[in-house]
Amino acid sequence: MEKFRDGLLGPTVILFSIALVITFALAYVNQMTAPIIAEGMVAAADEIRAQVIPSAQTFTEVTGVQLPAGVIEAYRADNGAGFVFRSAAKGYDGDVVFMVGINGDGEIIGIELFQHNETPGLGTKVADTNFLRGWYGSADPTKVDGITGATRTSDALRKALLQAKAAFELIKEAE
């Protein structure tokens, strides 16, 4: 028994066994929590849609329209107040996802940062409400000013707004 424990094979088998048990435990925890996390994401998306178009209470997903690349989903406000688009664009450290509200006239009426991996204090500055409100009422998202030190995240915002605007145009054409 001492040869097994003190040799090369013993510690390797023990370490492998421990890693295997931990892997199965993590897989089990992931399987148990995945539905809860997905449910939380749906609830967060519903809440943010209501923030982007506060005059709307409920939304219906837009189907039957091929959305442009980067637009994950589109919702129409049931009261006709506009549309909400979940739009993703490449930022500094991965995709930056925004919820963009556009009224029936094609003007941006709300923007919220939904998901990101950007640098805290730099890239997250695009989530500042005062910064985002600069585009409310605008029908031309190309005029997005960058934030010093967060150029890639600012570019992601610009691209997400352009994608949402393109999706809006496609939906309006299909009506």
PAZAPA-4460 file (N, C-alpha, C; in steps of 0.05 Angstrom, whole numbers, plus 32768, in hexadecimal, padded with zeros to 4 digits):
% residues 175
    n_x    n_y    n_z   ca_x   ca_y   ca_z    c_x    c_y    c_z   seq   type   mol
   8010   7FE8   8000   8000   8000   8000   8011   8019   8000     1      M     A
   8028   8018   800E   803A   802F   800E   8045   8036   7FF3     2      E     A
   804B   8021   7FE3   8055   8026   7FC8   8040   8035   7FB7     3      K     A
   8027   802E   7FBA   8012   803B   7FAB   800F   8058   7FB3     4      F     A
   800F   805D   7FCD   800C   8078   7FD8   8024   808A   7FD2     5      R     A
   803B   807F   7FD4   8054   808F   7FD0   805E   808F   7FB4     6      D     A
   8054   807E   7FA3   805D   807D   7F87   804F   8092   7F76     7      G     A
   8052   8090   7F5C   8046   80A3   7F4A   8029   809D   7F44     8      L     A
   8022   8084   7F44   8007   807C   7F3E   7FF2   8083   7F53     9      L     A
   7FF9   8080   7F6C   7FE6   8085   7F82   7FDC   80A2   7F83    10      G     A
   7FEE   80B6   7F84   7FE4   80D2   7F84   7FD5   80D9   7F6B    11      P     A
   7FDD   80CD   7F54   7FCF   80D3   7F3B   7FB2   80C9   7F3C    12      T     A
   7FAE   80B1   7F46   7F94   80A5   7F47   7F82   80B5   7F5B    13      V     A
   7F8E   80BC   7F72   7F7F   80CB   7F86   7F77   80E7   7F7B    14      I     A
   7F89   80F4   7F6E   7F83   810F   7F63   7F6E   810C   7F4D    15      L     A
   7F70   80F9   7F3C   7F5C   80F4   7F27   7F41   80EF   7F33    16      F     A
   7F40   80DF   7F48   7F26   80D8   7F55   7F19   80F1   7F61    17      S     A
   7F29   8102   7F6E   7F1F   811A   7F7A   7F14   812D   7F64    18      I     A
   7F24   8130   7F4E   7F1B   8141   7F38   7F01   8136   7F2B    19      A     A
   7EFF   811C   7F29   7EE7   8110   7F1D   7ECE   8115   7F2F    20      L     A
   7ED1   8112   7F49   7EBB   8117   7F5B   7EB2   8134   7F5A    21      V     A
   7EC5   8147   7F5A   7EBF   8163   7F59   7EB2   816B   7F3F    22      I     A
   7EBB   815F   7F29   7EAF   8164   7F0F   7E92   815C   7F0F    23      T     A
   7E8C   8144   7F19   7E70   813B   7F1A   7E5F   814D   7F2C    24      F     A
   7E6B   8155   7F43   7E5C   8167   7F55   7E56   8182   7F48    25      A     A
   7E69   818D   7F39   7E64   81A7   7F2B   7E50   81A4   7F15    26      L     A
   7E51   818D   7F07   7E3D   8188   7EF2   7E21   8186   7EFD    27      A     A
   7E1F   8179   7F14   7E05   8176   7F21   7DFA   8191   7F2A    28      Y     A
   7E0B   81A1   7F37   7E03   81BC   7F40   7DFA   81CD   7F28    29      V     A
   7E09   81CB   7F12   7E03   81DB   7EFA   7DE7   81D2   7EEF    30      N     A
   7DE3   81B8   7EEF   7DC9   81AE   7EE5   7DB2   81B7   7EF6    31      Q     A
   7DB6   81B8   7F10   7DA1   81C0   7F23   7D9B   81DE   7F21    32      M     A
   7DB0   81EE   7F1D   7DAC   820B   7F1D   7DA6   8217   7F02    33      T     A
   7DAB   8209   7EEC   7DA7   8214   7ED1   7D8A   821F   7ECD    34      A     A
   7D75   8210   7ED5   7D5A   821A   7ED1   7D55   8233   7EE2    35      P     A
   7D60   8234   7EFA   7D5C   824B   7F0B   7D69   8264   7EFF    36      I     A
   7D81   8260   7EF5   7D90   8276   7EE8   7D81   8280   7ECF    37      I     A
   7D77   826D   7EBF   7D68   8275   7EA7   7D4F   8284   7EAE    38      A     A
   7D41   827B   7EC3   7D29   8289   7ECC   7D2F   82A5   7ED5    39      E     A
   7D46   82A8   7EE3   7D4E   82C3   7EEC   7D55   82D5   7ED5    40      G     A
   7D61   82CA   7EC0   7D68   82DA   7EA8   7D4E   82E4   7E9A    41      M     A
   7D3A   82D3   7E99   7D21   82DA   7E8C   7D14   82F1   7E9D    42      V     A
   7D14   82EE   7EB7   7D08   8302   7EC8   7D17   831D   7EC5    43      A     A
   7D32   831B   7EC4   7D42   8334   7EC1   7D3C   8341   7EA6    44      A     A
   7D39   8331   7E91   7D33   833C   7E77   7D18   834A   7E77    45      A     A
   7D04   833D   7E83   7CE9   8349   7E85   7CEA   8364   7E94    46      D     A
   7CF9   8364   7EA9   7CFC   837D   7EB9   7D09   8393   7EAA    47      E     A
   7D1E   838C   7E9B   7D2D   83A1   7E8C   7D1C   83AA   7E74    48      I     A
   7D0D   8399   7E68   7CFA   83A2   7E52   7CE7   83B7   7E5D    49      R     A
   7CDD   83B3   7E75   7CCB   83C6   7E81   7CD9   83E0   7E88    50      A     A
   7CF3   83DF   7E8D   7D02   83F8   7E93   7D08   8407   7E79    51      Q     A
   7D0D   83F8   7E63   7D13   8405   7E4A   7CFB   8413   7E3E    52      V     A
   7CE4   8407   7E41   7CCB   8414   7E38   7CB8   8414   7E50    53      I     A
   7CBA   8428   7E62   7CAB   8428   7E7B   7C8C   842A   7E76    54      P     A
   7C84   8435   7E60   7C67   8437   7E5B   7C5A   841D   7E52    55      S     A
   7C6A   8408   7E4E   7C5F   83EE   7E46   7C60   83DC   7E5E    56      A     A
   7C4C   83CC   7E61   7C4A   83B9   7E77   7C52   839D   7E6E    57      Q     A
   7C49   8396   7E56   7C4E   837B   7E4C   7C59   837D   7E2F    58      T     A
   7C67   8367   7E28   7C74   8366   7E0E   7C6E   834B   7E01    59      F     A
   7C6F   834B   7DE6   7C6C   8332   7DD7   7C84   8330   7DC5    60      T     A
   7C90   8318   7DC4   7CA7   8314   7DB3   7C9F   8315   7D96    61      E     A
   7CB0   8323   7D86   7CAC   8326   7D6A   7CB7   830D   7D5C    62      V     A
   7CA7   8300   7D4C   7CAF   82E8   7D3E   7CAA   82EC   7D20    63      T     A
   7CB5   82DB   7D10   7CB0   82DC   7CF3   7CC1   82F0   7CE4    64      G     A
   7CD3   82FD   7CF2   7CE5   8310   7CE5   7D02   8308   7CEA    65      V     A
   7D12   8306   7CD5   7D2E   82FF   7CD8   7D3D   8318   7CE3    66      Q     A
   7D45   8316   7CFC   7D53   832D   7D09   7D70   832E   7D00    67      L     A
   7D7B   8346   7CFF   7D97   8349   7CF7   7DAA   833C   7D0B    68      P     A
   7DC2   8335   7D02   7DD6   832A   7D13   7DDB   833C   7D2B    69      A     A
   7DDD   8330   7D42   7DE1   8340   7D5A   7DC8   8345   7D6A    70      G     A
   7DB1   8345   7D5D   7D98   8349   7D6B   7D8E   832E   7D74    71      V     A
   7D8D   832A   7D8E   7D86   8310   7D99   7D68   830B   7D99    72      I     A
   7D59   8320   7DA0   7D3C   831D   7DA0   7D2F   8339   7D9E    73      E     A
   7D16   8339   7D96   7D06   8351   7D94   7CEB   834D   7DA1    74      A     A
   7CE2   8362   7DAF   7CC8   8361   7DBC   7CB8   837A   7DB5    75      Y     A
   7C9E   8377   7DB1   7C8C   838D   7DAB   7C7D   8393   7DC5    76      R     A
   7C7B   83AD   7DCC   7C6B   83B4   7DE3   7C4E   83B0   7DDC    77      A     A
   7C3F   83A2   7DED   7C23   839C   7DE7   7C11   83B4   7DE5    78      D     A
   7C1A   83CB   7DF1   7C0A   83E3   7DEF   7C12   83F5   7DD8    79      N     A
   7C24   83EB   7DC7   7C2D   83FA   7DAF   7C41   840F   7DB5    80      G     A
   7C4D   840F   7DCC   7C61   8424   7DD3   7C7B   8421   7DC4    81      A     A
   7C81   840A   7DB9   7C9A   8406   7DAA   7CA4   83EA   7DAB    82      G     A
   7CBE   83E7   7DA7   7CCB   83CD   7DA6   7CE3   83CD   7DB8    83      F     A
   7CEA   83B6   7DC2   7D02   83B2   7DD2   7D13   839D   7DC4    84      V     A
   7D2C   83A3   7DBF   7D3E   8391   7DB2   7D55   838A   7DC5    85      F     A
   7D5B   8370   7DC7   7D73   8368   7DD6   7D89   8364   7DC1    86      R     A
   7D9D   8376   7DC2   7DB2   8377   7DAE   7DCD   8374   7DBA    87      S     A
   7DDE   8364   7DAE   7DF9   835E   7DB8   7E0E   8367   7DA4    88      A     A
   7E24   8371   7DAE   7E3A   8379   7D9D   7E54   8374   7DAD    89      A     A
   7E6A   8370   7D9F   7E84   836A   7DAB   7E8F   8382   7DB9    90      K     A
   7E95   837F   7DD2   7EA1   8394   7DE2   7EBF   838D   7DE7    91      G     A
   7ECA   8397   7DFD   7EE6   8392   7E03   7EEA   8375   7E0C    92      Y     A
   7ED8   836B   7E1D   7EDC   8350   7E27   7EC3   833F   7E22    93      D     A
   7EBC   833C   7E09   7EA5   832C   7E02   7E8D   833C   7DF9    94      G     A
   7E77   832E   7DF6   7E5F   833C   7DED   7E53   834E   7E03    95      D     A
   7E49   8365   7DFA   7E3B   8378   7E0B   7E1E   8378   7E01    96      V     A
   7E0B   8372   7E12   7DF0   836F   7E0A   7DE0   8387   7E16    97      V     A
   7DD1   8394   7E04   7DC0   83AB   7E0B   7DA3   83A4   7E05    98      F     A
   7D91   83B0   7E15   7D75   83B0   7E0E   7D70   83CC   7E04    99      M     A
   7D65   83CE   7DEC   7D60   83E7   7DDF   7D42   83EA   7DD9   100      V     A
   7D36   8400   7DE2   7D1A   8406   7DDD   7D18   841B   7DC7   101      G     A
   7D07   8415   7DB3   7D03   8427   7D9D   7CE5   842B   7D9A   102      I     A
   7CDC   8444   7D98   7CBF   8449   7D95   7CB7   8445   7D78   103      N     A
   7C9D   8449   7D72   7C92   8444   7D58   7C9D   8457   7D42   104      G     A
   7CA9   846E   7D4A   7CB5   8480   7D37   7CD2   847A   7D32   105      D     A
   7CDD   8465   7D3E   7CF9   845E   7D3A   7D0C   846C   7D4C   106      G     A
   7D03   8479   7D61   7D14   8488   7D73   7D1B   8476   7D8B   107      E     A
   7D34   8478   7D94   7D3D   8469   7DAB   7D30   8476   7DC4   108      I     A
   7D22   8465   7DD4   7D15   8470   7DEC   7D1F   8463   7E05   109      I     A
   7D31   8450   7E03   7D3C   8443   7E1B   7D53   8431   7E14   110      G     A
   7D68   8431   7E25   7D7F   841F   7E21   7D87   8415   7E3D   111      I     A
   7D8C   83FC   7E3F   7D96   83F1   7E58   7DAB   83DC   7E52   112      E     A
   7DC1   83DC   7E61   7DD6   83C8   7E5F   7DCB   83AE   7E6C   113      L     A
   7DCB   8398   7E5D   7DBF   837F   7E67   7DD4   836C   7E71   114      F     A
   7DE9   8367   7E61   7DFE   8354   7E69   7E19   835E   7E5F   115      Q     A
   7E2E   8359   7E6E   7E48   8361   7E65   7E5E   8354   7E76   116      H     A
   7E76   8355   7E6B   7E8E   834D   7E7A   7EA3   8363   7E79   117      N     A
   7E9A   837C   7E76   7EAC   8392   7E73   7EBA   839A   7E8D   118      E     A
   7ECF   83A9   7E8A   7EDF   83B1   7EA1   7ECF   83C4   7EB3   119      T     A
   7ECC   83BD   7ECD   7EBE   83CE   7EDF   7ECC   83EA   7EE1   120      P     A
   7EBC   83FE   7EE0   7EC7   8419   7EE2   7ECE   8426   7EC7   121      G     A
   7ED3   8415   7EB2   7ED9   8420   7E97   7EC2   8419   7E85   122      L     A
   7EC1   8400   7E7C   7EAD   83F7   7E69   7E91   83F9   7E74   123      G     A
   7E8E   83F7   7E8F   7E74   83F9   7E9A   7E69   8415   7E9B   124      T     A
   7E79   8429   7E93   7E6F   8444   7E92   7E59   8448   7E7D   125      K     A
   7E58   8437   7E6A   7E43   8439   7E56   7E27   8433   7E62   126      V     A
   7E27   8426   7E79   7E0D   8420   7E86   7E02   8438   7E96   127      A     A
   7E12   844E   7E98   7E09   8465   7EA6   7DF0   8471   7E99   128      D     A
   7DDB   8474   7EA9   7DC1   847D   7E9F   7DC3   8498   7E91   129      T     A
   7DD2   84AA   7E9C   7DD5   84C4   7E8F   7DE3   84C2   7E74   130      N     A
   7DF6   84B1   7E71   7E04   84AC   7E58   7DF1   84A0   7E43   131      F     A
   7DE1   848C   7E4B   7DCF   847F   7E39   7DB8   8491   7E30   132      L     A
   7DAF   84A2   7E42   7D99   84B4   7E3C   7DA0   84C8   7E26   133      R     A
   7DB9   84CB   7E20   7DC1   84DD   7E0A   7DB7   84D4   7DEF   134      G     A
   7DAE   84BB   7DEC   7DA4   84B1   7DD3   7D86   84AE   7DD3   135      W     A
   7D79   84B4   7DE9   7D5C   84B3   7DEA   7D51   84C8   7DD7   136      Y     A
   7D3D   84C1   7DC7   7D31   84D3   7DB4   7D40   84D4   7D9A   137      G     A
   7D56   84C6   7D98   7D67   84C6   7D7F   7D5E   84B0   7D6D   138      S     A
   7D5D   84B6   7D53   7D57   84A2   7D3F   7D70   8499   7D31   139      A     A
   7D87   84A6   7D38   7DA1   84A1   7D2B   7DB5   8498   7D3F   140      D     A
   7DB9   847E   7D43   7DCB   8474   7D58   7DE9   8476   7D50   141      P     A
   7DEF   8481   7D39   7E0C   8483   7D31   7E1A   8499   7D40   142      T     A
   7E0B   84AA   7D4E   7E18   84C0   7D5C   7E1F   84BA   7D78   143      K     A
   7E25   84A1   7D7E   7E2C   8499   7D99   7E49   84A2   7D9F   144      V     A
   7E4C   84B3   7DB3   7E67   84BB   7DBB   7E74   84A5   7DCB   145      D     A
   7E8E   84A3   7DC9   7E9C   848F   7DD8   7EA2   8499   7DF4   146      G     A
   7EA8   8486   7E05   7EB1   848C   7E20   7ECF   8487   7E21   147      I     A
   7EDE   849B   7E2A   7EFB   8498   7E2B   7F03   8480   7E3C   148      T     A
   7F13   846F   7E31   7F1B   8456   7E3F   7F08   843F   7E3B   149      G     A
   7EF2   8444   7E2D   7EDF   842E   7E29   7ED6   842E   7E0B   150      A     A
   7EE9   8432   7DFA   7EE2   8434   7DDD   7ED4   841C   7DD2   151      T     A
   7EDE   8404   7DD9   7ED1   83EC   7DCE   7EB5   83E8   7DD9   152      R     A
   7EB1   83EF   7DF2   7E96   83ED   7DFD   7E83   8402   7DF0   153      T     A
   7E8D   841A   7DEC   7E7E   842E   7DDE   7E77   8426   7DC2   154      S     A
   7E8A   8419   7DB4   7E85   840F   7D99   7E70   83F9   7D9A   155      D     A
   7E70   83E8   7DAF   7E5C   83D3   7DB2   7E40   83E0   7DB6   156      A     A
   7E3F   83F5   7DC5   7E25   8403   7DC8   7E1B   840E   7DAD   157      L     A
   7E2D   841B   7D9F   7E26   8426   7D84   7E1C   840F   7D72   158      R     A
   7E2A   83F9   7D71   7E22   83E3   7D60   7E08   83D7   7D69   159      K     A
   7E04   83D4   7D83   7DEB   83C9   7D8E   7DD3   83DB   7D86   160      A     A
   7DD7   83F5   7D88   7DC1   8408   7D80   7DBB   8406   7D62   161      L     A
   7DD0   8404   7D52   7DCC   8401   7D35   7DBE   83E7   7D2E   162      L     A
   7DC5   83D1   7D3C   7DB8   83B7   7D37   7D9B   83B9   7D3F   163      Q     A
   7D95   83C5   7D56   7D79   83C8   7D5F   7D69   83D9   7D4B   164      A     A
   7D75   83EE   7D41   7D68   8400   7D2D   7D62   83F0   7D14   165      K     A
   7D75   83DF   7D0B   7D71   83CF   7CF3   7D5B   83BB   7CF7   166      A     A
   7D5A   83AF   7D0F   7D44   839C   7D15   7D29   83AA   7D15   167      A     A
   7D29   83C2   7D20   7D10   83D2   7D20   7D06   83D7   7D03   168      F     A
   7D19   83DE   7CF1   7D12   83E3   7CD5   7D07   83CA   7CC8   169      E     A
   7D13   83B3   7CCE   7D0A   839A   7CC2   7CED   8393   7CCC   170      L     A
   7CE8   8397   7CE5   7CCE   8391   7CF0   7CB9   83A4   7CE4   171      I     A
   7CC0   83BE   7CE2   7CAD   83D1   7CD6   7CA7   83CA   7CB9   172      K     A
   7CBB   83C1   7CAA   7CB7   83B9   7C8E   7CA5   83A1   7C8C   173      E     A
   7CA7   838E   7C9F   7C97   8376   7C9F   7C7A   837A   7CA6   174      A     A
   7C74   8391   7CB3   7C59   8396   7CBC   7C47   839E   7CA5   175      E     A
***
